[in-house]
């Protein structure tokens, strides 16, 4: 496999960073993750929008202009020749002279891996709620400290993922956005203090043509009365949730609106293939 390090495409065996990089010293940096389907990047422009926005929010200089990064990404994807894959673009804090201040130049690393999404419409998961608000919620940072720390608790509770809430307001999962269906058959997603995902953006875009769908401030009370729940991300597409804090939703299977939206999204991304 080949990787991109700054402006050079090299073998992944050759890739290295110095230990003075702020991503190693302090976990400071940002990233984005996109997928390819049939060798073509999906929603590339949206991911680049978010990548450069996250870099700006975290005050990280990007040495590659957008068109330069795009060209190198496409060369890398072509060189690795993977049909379905995941592509991760990482921007580090750079080589800091004191291990604390942001360097004048960040490091860009792009890696690619074989990755096929499970498109099984019957699969569902359980969530565990947890009171927490991510720092810099609108930036896709490297900071997953709380989510990783909670992994043993997830196993103890028999849950698959975490749903963050803050002062009674629903937020997001560590690596996915959150949606619920209320008693009016409205499909709603949390509006503020979240990372607004690319998949979420497109669900709102195409879903508004056939469904009652919107972003709104959602509460724990909304969750208690939800008829259906699902999460969304680049790696999960739309994934139904059938259990929250041990409570089974409905009959324990993905709900009708979730199923309908999953089929629509599958066609939207994969063209019915």
FENKAFEN-V277480 format. One record per pair of residues at least 6 apart in sequence whose C-alpha atoms are under 6 Angstrom apart, sorted by the first residue. I is the first residue (numbers start at 0). J is the second residue. D is the distance in Angstrom with one decimal. If there is no record, write none. Layout:
I_J_D / I_J_D
This chain:
0_11_6.0 / 0_79_5.9 / 1_9_5.5 / 1_10_4.4 / 1_11_5.2 / 2_8_5.6 / 2_9_5.6 / 2_11_5.4 / 2_109_5.7 / 2_110_5.0 / 3_108_5.5 / 3_109_4.8 / 4_107_5.7 / 4_108_4.6 / 5_106_5.9 / 5_107_4.7 / 19_94_5.2 / 20_93_4.9 / 20_94_4.2 / 21_27_5.4 / 21_92_4.7 / 21_93_5.7 / 22_28_5.7 / 22_91_5.3 / 22_92_5.7 / 27_92_5.5 / 28_90_5.6 / 28_91_4.3 / 28_92_5.2 / 28_140_5.8 / 28_141_5.6 / 29_89_6.0 / 29_90_5.3 / 29_139_5.6 / 29_140_4.1 / 29_141_5.3 / 30_88_5.3 / 30_89_4.2 / 30_90_5.9 / 31_50_5.8 / 31_87_5.8 / 31_88_5.2 / 32_86_5.6 / 32_87_4.5 / 33_85_5.8 / 33_86_5.3 / 34_40_5.8 / 34_41_5.8 / 34_84_5.5 / 34_85_4.4 / 34_86_5.8 / 35_41_5.6 / 35_83_5.2 / 35_84_5.2 / 36_82_6.0 / 36_83_4.7 / 37_82_4.4 / 37_83_5.7 / 38_82_4.2 / 53_138_4.5 / 53_139_5.9 / 83_114_5.7 / 83_115_5.7 / 84_112_5.5 / 84_113_4.5 / 84_114_4.2 / 85_111_5.6 / 85_112_5.4 / 85_114_5.5 / 86_110_5.8 / 86_111_4.5 / 87_109_5.5 / 87_110_5.3 / 88_108_5.9 / 88_109_4.5 / 89_107_5.7 / 89_108_5.1 / 90_106_5.6 / 90_107_4.7 / 91_105_5.4 / 91_106_5.2 / 92_101_5.8 / 92_105_5.3 / 93_102_5.1 / 93_104_5.7 / 93_105_4.0 / 93_106_5.5 / 94_102_5.7 / 95_102_4.8 / 123_239_4.8 / 123_240_5.3 / 124_159_6.0 / 124_240_4.9 / 125_158_5.0 / 125_159_5.3 / 125_240_5.6 / 125_241_5.9 / 125_242_4.4 / 125_243_5.6 / 126_158_5.4 / 126_159_5.9 / 126_160_5.0 / 126_161_5.4 / 126_243_4.8 / 127_158_5.9 / 127_161_4.9 / 127_162_6.0 / 127_243_5.8 / 127_244_4.9 / 128_161_5.7 / 128_162_4.6 / 128_163_5.9 / 129_163_5.0 / 130_163_5.7 / 130_164_4.9 / 130_165_5.4 / 131_163_5.5 / 131_164_5.8 / 131_165_5.6 / 132_165_5.8 / 136_192_5.5 / 136_193_5.0 / 136_194_5.4 / 137_193_5.7 / 137_194_4.4 / 161_172_5.5 / 162_171_5.7 / 162_172_4.6 / 163_170_5.5 / 163_171_5.5 / 163_172_5.9 / 164_170_5.2 / 167_218_5.6 / 167_219_5.5 / 168_217_5.8 / 168_218_4.4 / 169_217_5.4 / 169_218_5.3 / 170_189_5.8 / 170_193_6.0 / 171_177_5.3 / 175_231_5.3 / 175_232_4.9 / 176_230_5.4 / 176_231_5.2 / 177_188_5.8 / 177_230_4.6 / 178_187_5.4 / 178_188_4.4 / 178_228_5.7 / 178_229_5.3 / 178_230_5.8 / 179_186_5.8 / 179_187_5.4 / 179_227_5.6 / 179_228_4.3 / 180_186_4.6 / 180_225_5.7 / 180_226_5.5 / 180_227_4.9 / 181_225_4.9 / 181_226_5.7 / 185_211_5.0 / 185_212_5.7 / 186_212_4.5 / 187_212_5.7 / 187_213_5.1 / 187_214_5.5 / 188_214_4.7 / 189_214_5.7 / 189_215_5.5 / 189_216_5.6 / 189_217_5.7 / 190_214_5.1 / 190_215_4.9 / 190_216_5.4 / 198_232_5.4 / 198_233_5.9 / 227_254_5.8 / 228_240_5.2 / 229_238_5.5 / 229_239_4.2 / 229_240_4.9 / 230_237_5.9 / 230_238_5.3 / 231_237_4.6 / 237_261_5.9 / 239_253_5.6 / 241_247_5.9 / 241_248_5.1 / 241_251_5.2 / 242_248_5.6
